[in-house]
Amino acid sequence: MGGLSLPHLIILALVVLILFGRGRISEMMGDFGKGIKSFKQGMNEEANPPVTPPPAQIQQTPPPVTPVAPQQPVQQPTDQQGPQA
């Protein structure tokens, strides 16, 4: 009661064949198979994400240091005449 038996399935298959034709059914099944295959690949890619190296970090180089010549001590002029009053 309410179940599909073998004769019902055969009649259903014949009606589908008449409505869609053999070529259209095989095309639909091929598309269905491609969809299943694509779905499985998508699930595998999601489970195993591709390993990508982290982006290269920009390293800033310090500006070149220009050497400074050592300063010579400044000599104070000596007063030879003595203090002026």
C-alpha positions as CSV (number, residue, x, y, z in Angstrom):
1,M,0.0,0.0,0.0
2,G,1.6,3.2,-1.2
3,G,4.9,1.6,-2.1
4,L,6.5,1.4,-5.5
5,S,6.9,-2.0,-6.8
6,L,8.9,-3.2,-9.8
7,P,6.1,-2.8,-12.4
8,H,5.5,0.8,-11.1
9,L,9.1,1.7,-11.5
10,I,9.3,0.3,-15.0
11,I,6.2,2.3,-16.1
12,L,7.7,5.4,-14.4
13,A,11.0,4.9,-16.3
14,L,9.1,4.5,-19.6
15,V,7.2,7.8,-19.0
16,V,10.4,9.7,-18.2
17,L,12.1,8.2,-21.3
18,I,9.1,9.3,-23.5
19,L,9.0,12.8,-22.0
20,F,12.7,13.6,-22.1
21,G,14.2,11.2,-24.6
22,R,17.3,9.1,-24.2
23,G,19.8,11.8,-25.2
24,R,18.5,14.4,-22.8
25,I,18.5,11.9,-19.9
26,S,22.1,10.8,-20.5
27,E,23.1,14.5,-20.7
28,M,21.3,15.2,-17.4
29,M,23.0,12.3,-15.7
30,G,26.4,13.5,-17.0
31,D,25.7,16.9,-15.5
32,F,24.6,15.3,-12.3
33,G,27.8,13.3,-12.1
34,K,29.9,16.3,-12.8
35,G,28.1,18.2,-10.0
36,I,28.8,15.4,-7.5
37,K,32.5,15.2,-8.5
38,S,32.8,19.0,-8.2
39,F,31.1,18.9,-4.8
40,K,33.5,16.2,-3.5
41,Q,36.5,18.2,-4.8
42,G,35.2,21.3,-3.0
43,M,34.8,19.3,0.2
44,N,38.4,17.9,0.0
45,E,39.8,21.4,-0.7
46,E,38.0,22.8,2.3
47,A,39.3,20.0,4.6
48,N,42.9,20.4,3.3
49,P,43.5,24.1,2.7
50,P,46.5,24.9,0.4
51,V,49.6,25.8,2.3
52,T,50.8,29.2,1.2
53,P,53.8,30.9,2.6
54,P,53.1,34.0,4.7
55,P,53.5,37.3,2.9
56,A,57.0,38.7,3.0
57,Q,57.5,41.3,5.6
58,I,59.0,44.6,4.4
59,Q,62.2,45.2,6.3
60,Q,63.2,48.8,6.6
61,T,66.9,49.4,6.4
62,P,68.1,52.3,8.5
63,P,69.5,55.3,6.6
64,P,73.2,55.1,5.9
65,V,75.3,56.6,8.6
66,T,77.8,59.2,7.4
67,P,81.0,59.1,9.4
68,V,81.8,62.3,11.3
69,A,85.4,63.5,11.4
70,P,86.6,63.8,15.0
71,Q,86.7,67.4,16.1
72,Q,90.0,68.8,17.2
73,P,90.0,70.7,20.4
74,V,89.7,74.4,19.9
75,Q,92.7,76.2,21.3
76,Q,92.0,79.4,23.2
77,P,94.2,82.3,22.2
78,T,96.7,82.9,25.0
79,D,97.1,86.4,26.2
80,Q,100.8,87.1,26.3
81,Q,100.5,90.7,27.4
82,G,98.9,90.0,30.7
83,P,95.6,91.2,32.1
84,Q,94.5,94.6,31.2
85,A,92.9,96.7,33.7
